[in-house]
Amino acid sequence: MLARPTRIHAATPRFPAEALKLLLEAEGGGGTQPPPKPGAGSSLWRWVGPDPALADDRTDILSVLEQYRRATEARELAALAKVYAEFTPELQAAQQRYFENVKDLKVAIENVDAAVVGDEAVVSYTRTDDFADTKTGRPMHVQVRLTKVLKRQDGSWKLIAGK
């Protein structure tokens, strides 16, 4: 999957690229979509698809994204692994590299769009990370639009790595 940064702010130009690279490696990819324009789609959730009556799926998917956000912000690999169908050694190593390079991480997930077809969902959202670079102590702000595939396994939604 591909991801495209939407906004990156930092004190020097070389650090945002490094931070973004680590974030995208930790994400195992992502999806390309332009960010929503300010004011457009500003709600946490916008359902894409023919049947917005699937409220249980919506609630469950938002819950998975919140678990993912909290685990990432807390830098807890074990908790993060629980939201994935398979938390590969490569994904774990990439997450660990990201965590080693960020301090005081704050993660926000906004502008969630989703489409559910059967036991799969495609979810796109804006992820914003604010943190201090561990090497320099400089504040960093990285924002990217990601698209993930989730699959229902044993009655619960799980993120699919690399999709």
CORLINKA-V724456 format. One record per run of one state. SS is the DSSP state (h for helix, s for strand, l for the rest). FROM is the first residue (numbers start at 1). TO is the last residue. Records with the same first field share a line. If there is no record, write none. Layout:
SS: FROM-TO, FROM-TO
This chain:
l: 1-3, 11-12, 28-44, 48-54, 75-76, 83-83, 85-88, 101-101, 118-119, 134-138, 154-155, 160-163
s: 4-10, 45-47, 84-84, 102-117, 120-133, 139-153, 156-159
h: 13-27, 55-74, 77-82, 89-100
